[in-house]
Amino acid sequence: MKSKVIGLDIGGANTKLASSDGTVVELHYLPLWKNTQLPGVLKEIAEQLRPEKVAVVMTGELADCFEDKEQGIRFIMEAVDAAFGPGKCSYVNSKGRFRQESEGLRELAAANWAASARLIGRELGDCIFVDVGSTTSDIIPIIAGEHMAGHTDFSRLLRSELVYAGTLRTNLAALLEKVKLEEGCCRTSSELFATTADAYLLLGEIREDQFTCETADGAGRSRTDAMRRLARVICADLSEIREEDILEMARQVKEKQVSLLAEAIFEVAEKNGIRRIAAAGLGEFMIKEAAERLGFECVSVAGHWGEEISKVFPAYAAARLLDSEKA
């Protein structure tokens, strides 16, 4: 299958791909902090799809294998340009525009949300764009077609426009200091024993095939595997606590994460006078629940563009933006 324009969203853990017409959607787990296979996989993609143009957004420059963000940006750009060839690749900056040669590299850092916000603003109008992915949650105010968010992850964290918790990779110990069980209130262990993917698998919010990251213990992704990992969070195993206790822990994970998300959305809404949300990402289910608690209107990106597109929306948005500019 050949696609004239594709978008790439290169994160620290996942590389996502979408064509501008939405017929091609891919997700590759390629952690940059390990002996990354990113350059080789990009070459395979280039050979398979042979696109005319490639739109690129990134967040992977923050990976701790790089000395600083500029080193990370250069690594990603070199890998992309080597795979697809000179002159084919355009990079989206934190303003949601394509970078000019005269602009500094740091404008490209963590700009995947900016591509999404520009497309959302163009097609859905004023809203707060909320994208809960595998690792993080973006909360982006959009007014008159332009995003009003900070231009760096640091500034967005300060403004509650970025919450560092996602659907798959977040350590449960980062969300829960204690859990309430039948036996009493139990402190959790600050180890990487389980992640949000385990909790949401057990709650039926994600399917096993959507559990695309590594597991905390390197074991499988079955229901029993996930239960075993959650039990370890309170230093137990499956012979010590009941299944209902483990499911209760999972429910408390969701409650905590939805509460944190609703709190951040409310803060951004108050600052910008917006009560309408556009929800995207694997964690759309959390956004919808947060919006309901707040009494905000919620437009589903999955309902508008399709579930698969919603999960790779920054890549799709980048492709759409480039396709419209070259048309």
Secondary structure, 3 states (H helix, E strand, C coil): CCCCEEEEEECCCEEEEEECCCCCEEEEECCCCCCCCHHHHHHHHHHHHCCCEEEEEECHHHCCCCCCHHHHHHHHHHHHHHHHCCCCEEEECCCCCECCCCCCHHHHCCCHHHHHHHHHHHHHCCEEEEEECCCCEEEEEEECCEECCCCCHHHHHHCCCEECCCCCCCEHHHHCCEEEECCEEEECCCCCCCEHHHHHHHCCCCCHHHCCCCCCCCCCCCHHHHHHHHHHHCCCCCCCCCHHHHHHHHHHHHHHHHHHHHHHHHHHHHHHCCCEEEEECCCHHHHHHHHHHHCCEEEEHHHHHCHHHHHCHHHHHHHHHHHHHHC
